[in-house]
């Protein structure tokens, strides 16, 4: 396979659904920003992969036609919360295997207020088995959002296995807000205390409301290309993808009676292993990480799933400050899904954008000093996970 470079990224400010920004407007803004960042014209993009969850068919065409109608293949991707990274995976694959020289990945989402719910009630629900297997282990929590019950169950299992304190999960939100304070594109930039997080309304234990990501609207984009294309356009030393893996569920997700595995722990571990082997880079060499913190419980178990800290040691990892500036590896300098926001189709490409800015040294106040290697983790239940390693020469 050929090396694949990320030569342009773009991202809107993430907003509340109450802002009522239409998805095509947000998508076009992110696309134009990525094109400007790359220095190329839309006519040079040979394929486009667009990701979204809550939109009608061919929404990708609606967005891209406003930028230009060049006849290129446009693919629409939907894999729940990992959708944006799925689009990036396909764009990278097209370039890596020599199908095209330049490809676009674009993600956008126009969400509605409130927790995620079932859209089509007259047909089988893709997530039904996930909840059935969860409730074989723990009872349903009346009034709690379905996703909070899944990830709350994972947190509760970690507590049972390793004695993790409820306050430890809450500290992740405190950290996320500190990071987002310096991100002008984040939806929640105000600081919160540990006491405020713990006192917010209870969801599925150990989670409270401030430990759950908000419904968000926004868009993000990335342009990827071959070395030859970059050289032709005088793009020197671009950030490149050193390894990438996409994994779906194993039988262990349902057979092991483990809420942590129901929410993708084994997928994460397998994808990370593939990426470390393909890139020749281990977790101890990573400087900065953007991982899927839809709930604090998922960030905590993902530290271990990615091998950033050994199994059972995530609490110590947090207590020692190894997940933030001055520690071993800065996780979610953007503020993550908890504070930056989580527009489902855009999230994976927003993570990509943040990491590219970090490796270029363009992250401003939230810059991770000396960052050369970055790791991305984006998961969608149903399910799929994409893990991506970026680096600069």
N, C-alpha and C positions, 0 to 999 in steps of 0.2 A: 504494500500500500504506500501511496505517496504521503508526504507530510501535509498537514492541513493547517492553515494559518487563519487566525481571526483578525481581519483587517479593519473592521468597523463595527461599532456597537452603538445602540441608542436606546433610550428609556424615557418614558414620560414620568411626570410626578404621579405617584399613586394616590388615589382619592377614595373617599367614601362613595357608595352608590348614590347618596343624596346629591352628589355633584352633577349627576345626569349627563355625563359626557358620553356621546355615542361611540361605539367600538370602532367604527371606521375612521373617526376623527383621531382617536388615540393611536390606532394602528398606523395611520399615515404619518403622524408626528414621529413615532419611534423609527419608522422606516427612513424618513428623510434625515433624521439625526444620524442613523447608521451610515447612510450613503455619504453624508457630509463628512463624517468621521473617517470613512475609508478613502474619500477622494475620488470615487468612481461614479459613473452615471448608471442609473437603473437599467439602461439598455444593455449593459455589460453583464447583468445577472442572467444566468442561463437556466436556473431552476429555482423555484421557491417552495418552501414548506411552511405552512401557516398553522398555528395551533390555537385552539379555543375549545371551551367546554360548553358554555351557555350561549349558543347562537344557532341560527338556521344553516342549512347546508349551503356550501359555497360562500361562506362569509369571508374566506380568504380572498376570493376573487373580488368581492365588494371593496375590500381595503386596497388591494394592489391595483385594481383598475383605475383608482383615483390618482395613482402615481404614474401610471403608464400602461398601455395595452400593447405588449410586445409579442404576444403569442406564446410565451414560455410555459412549460408545464407548471401548474400550481397545484400542490397537494394539500389537502386539509386533514389535520391530525387531531385526534381526541383520545387521550389516555388519562383522564382525570388530572390530578395535580402535577403529574410528570409531563404534561403535554408539551410545554415549551422546550424541555430537554429532548423529548422525542423528535421534535422538529429539527433541533440542532444535530441530533444523532444522524438523521437522514441526510441533512445537508452535508455534514462532514463525510458521510459514507459515499455520497455521490462524487465528491471531490477526491477522496482517498483512492477510489477505484478507477479514476480517470474518466468517469462519465461526463463530467463537466469541469471547467476550470474555476468557476465562481458560482456560488449558491447562496441563497438567502434563507435564514430562519427567522420567522416573525411570530410572536405570540401576543394575544390580546384577550381581554375579558371585560365585559360590561355586566357586573353582578347586581343582584337585588339585595336589599337588607335582610339580615337574619341568617340563621344557620342553614347549611346545605340540606336539601331535602330531595325526595323522589319527584321527578318531573312527569314520568309516564307511569301511572298507576294501574294500567290495564294490561301489563305484560310482565314477564319475569324480570326481577330486579337484579342487576349484575352483582350487587353487594350482599345479596341475601345470605349466601353461604358464610361470608365473613362474620356477620352478626350471629348466625346460628352457632358457629364454632366458639365465638366469644362468650355467648350466654350459656354454653355448656360448662364454662369455667367460673364465670361470675354472673350474678343476677343483674338484670337491667336496672338502670337508675332512672327512676321516674322524673320526667321533666328535663332530663339532660339531652343535649343534642347528640344525634347518632355518632358523629365523628368523635366527639369528646368522650363518649363511652368506649370507643375502640382504643383510643390513645390513653385514656385514663386507666383502662384495664392493663395496658402495657406498663404504665408507671407503677401500678399496684403490684404487678408481678415482680418488677425490679425491687420494689420495697421488700416484698416477701423473700426474695432470693438473697438480697444483700443488705437489708436493713436501712435502705436509703431513706433519709428524713424528708417529710413533705416540704420543709423549708428549702431543701436543696433544689427542688424543682422550681420553686418560686424565685430563687436567686438568678435563674436563667432569664426571666423577664426583666429583672432589675438590670442585668447586664445588657440585654437587648435594647432597652430604652437609652442607656448611656451611649451605646454605639449609634443609635438612630438620631440622637440629638444633633449630630453633625452631618446628617444626610438630608439634604434639601428635598429629595424625592420621596422621603418616607412619610407615611400617614400619621404615625404616633411619634412625636419627638419630645414630649414632656417626660421628665424623669419621674420614677415612682420608687417608693421605698419597699423594703421587704414586708413591712407591716401592712402597707396598702395592698400589696399583691395577695397576701394571705387573708386579708379581710374582705376581699372582693367576693361576690356571690359564688357559692360552691357549685361546681359542675359534677363531673364524675371523678371521685377521689382518685388521686390526690390533687386534681386540677381545680383551680378557681378561674373565674372569668378572665382575669388578666393574664392567664397562662394559655389562652386560646387566641389564635390569629383571627383578625377581623375579615368579613367580606369586603373585598376591595376591587376597584376598577383601575385598569392601566394597561400599558403595552410596552414591549421591549423587542429588540431585534439584534441580530448578529449577521455579518457577512463573512463568509469563509472562502478561501481560495487556495490554489496550489502555489508552490514556490515559483513556478514559471510566471504565473499571473502576477504575483507580488513583484517579481523582478521587473516585469514589463511595465509596471506602473510606478516604479521607483520607490517601492515600499520596503524600507530596510529594517531588519531585525524585528519582524512582527511577532506578536504573541502566538504561540502555536499549541495545538492539542497534542499532548504527548501520549495520551491513552484515553480510551473511552469504552465503557461497557454498558449495555442495557440488558437487564435481567427481569424475567417475570417469575411468578410464584412457583415454588417447589411443593411437593406433597407435604413437606414438613410444616408449611404454613397452616394447614388444617389438621394434620395427623398428630401433632405434638401436644395439643391442648395447652398451647402457650399464647397468651395475648400478644406478647412481644413478637412472636413469629407471624401471627395473624396480620400485624401491621407492617410486616416487611423486613424484620431483622435479618432473616436468612438471605433475602434478596440483596440487601445492602452489603452484607459481608461477602457474598459471592461476587458482586460487581466490583467491590473495592479490591478484592484479591486479583481479579482479572486485570484491573487497571494498574495495580502495582507491578504485576509481572510484565505487562506490555510496555510500560514506560520505563521500567528499571529504577523506579523511584519508590521508596518506602514511606510509610506514614510519618516517620521521624524526621523526614526531610522537608515536609510541607510547611510553608510559612503562614498561609492564610486559607481559610475554608469558608465556603458558603454552603450550609447544609439545611435540610428541610425541617425547620422548627415550627411546623404547623401548630404544635402544642409543645410545652416545655418537656413533657415526657418523651416526645420523639427526639428532641435534641439530645437529651441525656442518654437514651439508649443508642443513638446513632454515634456518639463518641466512641462507644465500644464496638459497634458494628463496623465502623470504618477503621478500627485499629488505632485510633488516636490515643487510646488508653486501654489497658487490658480489661477483659471482662470482670465486672464487679468492682471496678475502681473509679467509675465516673463521678461518684460523690467526692472522692479525694481530688480528682482532676478539677472539679469546680471549686472546692474549698481552697485549693492551693492557687487559684487564679490562673491556671494553665490554659484557660479557654478565652483569654482576653489579652489586651495590650500588656506587655511586660511578662507574659507567661510563655508557655511553650509554643502555642499556635493560636492565632487570633481567629475565633469562630464568629461568623456573621458580623463583620464590621459594618455592613449596611444597616444593621438592625434586624435583619432576618424577616421571616414571615410574620413574626410576632409584632414587630414594630414598623418595618418598612411596608408591610401589607402583603396580601396573597391573592392577586387576580390570577386565577388558576392557570389559564393558558399562557400568561406572561411570566410566571414565576421563574421557570428554568432559564429563560433568557435574561431576566433581570439579574439572576445570580451570575450568569456569564458576563454580563456587562460590568458588574462590580469587580469581578476578579480580573478582567482585562484592565480596568482602570487601576487596580491595585498593582498589577505587574508592570504597568507603564509608569507608575509613580504619579498618577493623576487623581488620587483620591482625596486630596486636600487634608483637612484636619484629621480625618479617619485613616490616613495612609499608614499601612503597616511597613515599618522601616526595613528596607533591604529586601522586600518581598521578591522572590524569583520563581517560586513554585507555588501553585494554587490548586486546590481540590474542590470540586463541586459535587453535591449530592442532592438529587431531586427525586421524590418518590410520589407515586400515585397509587392509592389502594384500588384494587380491582383485578390485576395490579401490575405495576411496572416501576422499576427504579433505573435511573441513569446516573452513573458516576463518571466524572470527567476530570482529567488532569491537564492543567495548563502550565506552560513554562516560558521563560524568555531566555534567549541565548546569553 
